Amino acid sequence: MRRKAPDDVAEASEAAEATEGAAAGATSEGADAALVVATYGRQVLVETPAGARIRCQTRGKKSDLVVGDRVRWQPAGDGGVVTALEPRRNVFFRQDEWRTKSFAANLDQVLVLVAVEPPFSESQLARALIAAAAADVQAIVGLNKIDLPGAAEARARLAPYAAMGVTVLEFALKADPDSARACLLPHLRGRATLVLGPSGMGKSTLVNRFVEGAEAQVGEVSRALNAGRHTTTSTTWYWLDEQHAGALIDSPGFQEFGLRQVEARDLAALMPDLAPFAGDCRFANCTHRHEPGCAVRAAAEAGTISASRLRIYAALYEELSRKEW
């Protein structure tokens, strides 16, 4: 079983509590539908089906609403107030011992962006893919800056991910933007895609290549939320087309990616290269670290599972097995 999450996808309980009583006497009856496109503190920027963007307040000490949430709102003052949260299909987040960071909700996929330079952390990549699997969100990987020396090495490091069925796309957003667009667009069209990755991988470049006026939109969001420059470090929703069929969700870079929402015993099932062998071990409760008759370790010894992936599994299993305080 997973550890406690920021909400259950079916019930969305915590966020619902955050919006409960959002206005004195307000209910969701008669409230209008909207999409959360940006957040800042207890304020959210929502977009109505007609395309109007309204600054709304939430009540309580904090807001658990995230970009991609579908909400109900009512006018209040010069803006509005959120009165209800619609059930979520999913929510993508990371969780360590101290806090939970939710990125976005109701996603179709996550694009984990890595680059030839600076070299990417395979552990961070693996963590992001595991978090996506735990949230039941499809994930693809994009390798940027393939025009730089070191592309062959980066490609080799990603080979185990391609071998286990992960879609790995290669492009150079700055050096060859037209080819990058041709490579990415078929995978982005018609989907709500969270762009995820550490700083320096090219997330902002990607958004600016695909969204006309993206930089100007950041300023508009900042002014709408009275947030100064801080929204440049917040998750933001951008439409890819006039029909609003697809969207990119830009997210802040990260240096750490906690997986405390995942139980150690569930880890192997969330790693596609380990999962096919995990059920063939001699012992049903095999941890795939030291037990005799372990089919996972046997597959690694045969070269079917890469040594780097097994090392990542072992390190994560130890981390997730530590007692929480």
C-alpha positions as CSV (number, residue, x, y, z in Angstrom):
1,M,0.0,0.0,0.0
2,R,1.1,3.6,-0.6
3,R,1.8,5.9,2.3
4,K,-0.5,8.8,3.0
5,A,-0.9,11.1,-0.1
6,P,-1.9,14.7,-0.3
7,D,-5.4,13.4,-1.2
8,D,-7.1,10.3,-2.5
9,V,-7.8,10.7,-6.2
10,A,-11.3,9.5,-5.8
11,E,-12.2,11.6,-2.7
12,A,-9.8,14.6,-3.0
13,S,-10.5,15.0,0.7
14,E,-7.8,17.3,1.9
15,A,-8.2,19.9,-0.9
16,A,-12.0,19.7,-0.4
17,E,-11.5,20.6,3.2
18,A,-9.2,23.5,2.2
19,T,-12.0,24.9,0.1
20,E,-14.9,24.1,2.5
21,G,-16.6,27.2,3.7
22,A,-14.6,29.3,1.2
23,A,-17.1,32.1,1.6
24,A,-19.5,32.6,4.4
25,G,-22.7,30.7,3.5
26,A,-21.4,29.9,0.0
27,T,-22.1,26.5,-1.5
28,S,-21.3,24.9,-4.8
29,E,-24.9,25.1,-5.9
30,G,-25.1,27.6,-8.7
31,A,-21.4,28.1,-8.8
32,D,-19.5,28.3,-12.1
33,A,-17.0,25.7,-13.3
34,A,-13.4,26.7,-13.9
35,L,-9.8,25.4,-14.3
36,V,-7.0,26.3,-12.0
37,V,-4.1,27.6,-14.2
38,A,-1.8,29.1,-11.5
39,T,-1.6,29.2,-7.7
40,Y,0.1,31.5,-5.3
41,G,-0.4,31.0,-1.5
42,R,-4.1,31.1,-0.9
43,Q,-4.9,32.7,-4.2
44,V,-5.5,30.8,-7.4
45,L,-6.0,32.0,-11.0
46,V,-8.9,30.2,-12.6
47,E,-10.0,30.1,-16.2
48,T,-13.6,29.9,-17.2
49,P,-14.9,27.9,-20.2
50,A,-15.3,31.2,-22.0
51,G,-11.6,31.9,-21.5
52,A,-11.8,34.6,-18.8
53,R,-9.2,34.5,-16.1
54,I,-10.3,35.3,-12.6
55,R,-8.3,35.7,-9.4
56,C,-10.0,33.7,-6.7
57,Q,-9.4,33.3,-2.9
58,T,-9.5,30.2,-0.9
59,R,-10.2,30.2,2.8
60,G,-8.3,28.5,5.6
61,K,-4.6,28.5,6.6
62,K,-3.5,27.2,3.3
63,S,-4.7,26.0,-0.1
64,D,-4.3,22.5,-1.3
65,L,-5.5,23.4,-4.8
66,V,-3.0,22.7,-7.6
67,V,-2.8,23.6,-11.3
68,G,-5.1,21.4,-13.3
69,D,-7.8,21.2,-10.7
70,R,-11.4,21.6,-11.8
71,V,-13.2,23.8,-9.3
72,R,-16.5,25.7,-8.7
73,W,-16.3,29.4,-8.0
74,Q,-18.6,32.4,-7.3
75,P,-17.9,36.1,-7.8
76,A,-16.8,38.0,-4.8
77,G,-15.5,41.6,-4.8
78,D,-13.2,42.3,-7.7
79,G,-12.5,38.6,-8.1
80,G,-14.0,35.3,-6.9
81,V,-14.0,32.6,-4.3
82,V,-13.6,28.9,-4.8
83,T,-16.5,27.0,-3.3
84,A,-15.8,23.4,-4.3
85,L,-13.2,21.0,-5.8
86,E,-14.3,18.5,-8.5
87,P,-13.0,15.0,-8.1
88,R,-9.5,14.5,-9.5
89,R,-8.4,11.8,-12.0
90,N,-4.9,11.9,-10.5
91,V,-2.4,14.1,-8.8
92,F,1.3,14.1,-9.3
93,F,3.5,14.9,-6.3
94,R,6.6,14.2,-4.4
95,Q,6.9,13.6,-0.6
96,D,9.8,13.6,1.8
97,E,9.8,13.3,5.6
98,W,8.9,17.0,6.1
99,R,6.5,18.1,3.3
100,T,4.5,17.1,0.3
101,K,4.9,19.1,-2.9
102,S,2.0,18.7,-5.4
103,F,2.8,19.6,-9.0
104,A,-0.5,19.3,-10.9
105,A,-3.7,17.3,-11.1
106,N,-5.8,15.7,-13.9
107,L,-2.8,15.0,-16.1
108,D,-2.6,12.9,-19.2
109,Q,1.2,12.5,-19.0
110,V,4.4,13.7,-17.5
111,L,7.4,14.6,-19.7
112,V,10.6,14.2,-17.7
113,L,13.1,16.4,-19.3
114,V,16.9,15.6,-19.0
115,A,19.8,16.9,-21.0
116,V,23.3,16.0,-22.2
117,E,24.6,19.0,-20.3
118,P,24.4,19.4,-17.4
119,P,24.6,15.7,-16.8
120,F,21.3,14.3,-15.4
121,S,20.9,12.3,-12.3
122,E,19.6,8.8,-13.1
123,S,18.3,8.5,-9.5
124,Q,16.2,11.7,-10.0
125,L,14.9,10.3,-13.3
126,A,14.0,7.0,-11.8
127,R,12.2,8.7,-8.9
128,A,10.1,10.9,-11.2
129,L,9.1,7.8,-13.2
130,I,8.2,5.9,-10.1
131,A,6.1,8.8,-8.8
132,A,4.3,8.9,-12.2
133,A,3.6,5.1,-12.0
134,A,2.3,5.5,-8.4
135,A,0.0,8.3,-9.5
136,D,-1.1,6.2,-12.6
137,V,0.1,8.8,-15.0
138,Q,1.9,7.9,-18.2
139,A,5.5,9.2,-18.4
140,I,7.8,9.9,-21.3
141,V,11.4,11.0,-21.3
142,G,12.9,13.8,-23.4
143,L,16.7,14.1,-23.9
144,N,17.6,17.7,-24.8
145,K,20.8,19.2,-26.2
146,I,21.8,16.2,-28.3
147,D,23.9,18.6,-30.4
148,L,26.5,18.7,-27.6
149,P,29.5,16.4,-27.0
150,G,28.5,13.7,-24.7
151,A,25.2,12.8,-26.4
152,A,26.3,9.2,-27.0
153,E,27.0,8.7,-23.3
154,A,23.7,10.3,-22.3
155,R,21.9,8.1,-24.9
156,A,23.6,5.0,-23.5
157,R,22.5,5.9,-19.9
158,L,18.9,6.1,-21.1
159,A,19.1,2.8,-23.0
160,P,17.7,0.7,-20.1
161,Y,14.7,3.0,-20.0
162,A,13.9,2.6,-23.7
163,A,14.4,-1.2,-23.3
164,M,11.8,-1.4,-20.6
165,G,9.2,0.4,-22.7
166,V,9.6,4.0,-21.8
167,T,9.3,6.4,-24.7
168,V,12.6,8.3,-25.0
169,L,12.6,11.3,-27.4
170,E,15.8,13.1,-28.5
171,F,16.1,16.7,-29.7
172,A,18.0,20.0,-29.4
173,L,15.5,22.7,-28.5
174,K,17.9,25.6,-29.1
175,A,20.2,24.3,-31.8
176,D,17.4,22.7,-34.0
177,P,14.0,24.0,-32.8
178,D,12.1,22.9,-35.9
179,S,13.2,19.3,-35.6
180,A,12.5,19.4,-31.8
181,R,9.0,20.6,-32.5
182,A,8.4,17.9,-35.1
183,C,9.7,15.3,-32.6
184,L,7.7,16.5,-29.6
185,L,4.4,17.8,-31.0
186,P,2.8,14.4,-31.9
187,H,3.3,13.4,-28.3
188,L,2.0,16.6,-26.8
189,R,-1.0,17.3,-29.1
190,G,-4.4,16.8,-27.3
191,R,-2.8,16.0,-23.9
192,A,-2.3,17.8,-20.7
193,T,1.5,17.4,-20.1
194,L,3.4,18.3,-17.0
195,V,7.0,19.2,-18.0
196,L,9.2,18.0,-15.1
197,G,12.9,18.1,-14.5
198,P,15.8,19.7,-12.6
199,S,16.9,23.2,-13.4
200,G,19.0,23.6,-16.5
201,M,17.4,20.9,-18.6
202,G,15.5,23.3,-20.8
203,K,11.9,23.4,-19.5
204,S,11.5,27.1,-20.0
205,T,13.0,26.8,-23.5
206,L,10.6,24.1,-24.4
207,V,7.5,26.1,-23.2
208,N,8.7,29.2,-25.1
209,R,9.2,27.1,-28.3
210,F,5.7,25.7,-28.1
211,V,3.6,28.5,-26.5
212,E,3.5,31.8,-28.3
213,G,3.9,34.6,-25.8
214,A,4.7,32.3,-22.9
215,E,7.0,34.9,-21.3
216,A,4.4,37.6,-21.5
217,Q,1.9,35.2,-19.9
218,V,4.2,34.8,-16.9
219,G,4.0,38.5,-16.3
220,E,0.2,38.5,-16.7
221,V,-0.1,35.8,-14.1
222,S,2.2,37.6,-11.7
223,R,0.1,40.8,-12.0
224,A,-3.1,38.9,-11.7
225,L,-2.0,37.3,-8.4
226,N,-0.1,40.3,-7.1
227,A,2.8,37.8,-6.8
228,G,5.7,39.9,-8.0
229,R,8.4,37.7,-9.6
230,H,7.5,34.6,-7.5
231,T,5.2,33.0,-10.0
232,T,8.3,32.3,-12.2
233,T,9.0,29.6,-9.6
234,S,5.4,28.3,-9.6
235,T,3.6,25.7,-11.7
236,T,1.7,27.3,-14.6
237,W,-0.8,26.0,-17.2
238,Y,-0.3,27.0,-20.9
239,W,-2.6,26.1,-23.7
240,L,-0.9,24.6,-26.8
241,D,-3.5,25.6,-29.3
242,E,-6.5,27.9,-29.9
243,Q,-8.9,24.9,-29.5
244,H,-7.5,24.3,-26.0
245,A,-7.1,20.6,-26.8
246,G,-3.6,20.3,-25.4
247,A,-1.6,22.0,-22.6
248,L,1.8,22.3,-21.2
249,I,2.2,22.6,-17.4
250,D,5.6,24.2,-16.6
251,S,6.9,23.3,-13.1
252,P,9.8,24.6,-11.0
253,G,13.1,22.8,-11.1
254,F,14.0,20.5,-8.2
255,Q,17.2,19.1,-6.7
256,E,15.6,16.4,-4.5
257,F,12.6,14.1,-5.3
258,G,11.2,12.3,-2.3
259,L,9.1,9.2,-2.7
260,R,7.6,8.8,0.8
261,Q,4.2,8.2,-0.7
262,V,5.5,4.8,-1.9
263,E,5.8,1.8,0.4
264,A,9.1,-0.1,0.1
265,R,7.3,-3.4,-0.6
266,D,5.5,-1.8,-3.6
267,L,8.7,-0.3,-5.2
268,A,9.5,-3.2,-7.5
269,A,6.0,-3.2,-9.0
270,L,6.4,0.4,-10.0
271,M,9.7,-0.3,-11.9
272,P,8.8,-1.8,-15.3
273,D,12.1,-3.7,-15.7
274,L,11.9,-5.3,-12.2
275,A,8.1,-6.0,-12.1
276,P,8.0,-8.9,-14.6
277,F,10.4,-10.9,-12.4
278,A,9.3,-9.9,-8.9
279,G,6.5,-12.5,-8.8
280,D,8.9,-15.4,-9.7
281,C,11.0,-15.2,-6.5
282,R,11.2,-18.2,-4.2
283,F,9.8,-16.2,-1.3
284,A,6.6,-14.1,-1.7
285,N,8.0,-11.4,0.6
286,C,11.3,-11.2,-1.2
287,T,12.9,-7.8,-1.0
288,H,15.2,-8.5,-4.0
289,R,18.3,-7.6,-2.0
290,H,19.7,-10.7,-0.3
291,E,17.2,-13.5,-0.3
292,P,18.1,-16.9,-2.1
293,G,16.1,-17.7,-5.2
294,C,15.5,-14.1,-6.1
295,A,14.4,-13.8,-9.7
296,V,15.1,-10.1,-9.9
297,R,18.7,-10.5,-8.9
298,A,19.0,-13.5,-11.3
299,A,17.7,-11.3,-14.1
300,A,20.3,-8.6,-13.2
301,E,23.1,-11.2,-13.2
302,A,21.9,-12.3,-16.7
303,G,22.0,-8.7,-17.9
304,T,18.2,-8.4,-18.4
305,I,18.0,-5.8,-15.7
306,S,20.8,-3.2,-15.8
307,A,23.2,-3.0,-12.9
308,S,22.5,0.7,-12.4
309,R,18.8,0.1,-12.1
310,L,19.2,-2.6,-9.5
311,R,21.5,-0.2,-7.5
312,I,18.8,2.5,-7.7
313,Y,16.2,0.0,-6.5
314,A,18.4,-1.1,-3.6
315,A,19.1,2.5,-2.5
316,L,15.4,3.5,-2.7
317,Y,14.3,0.4,-0.8
318,E,16.7,1.2,2.0
319,E,15.5,4.9,2.0
320,L,11.8,3.9,2.0
321,S,12.3,1.3,4.8
322,R,13.6,3.8,7.3
323,K,11.3,4.6,10.2
324,E,9.4,7.8,9.9
325,W,9.3,10.1,12.8
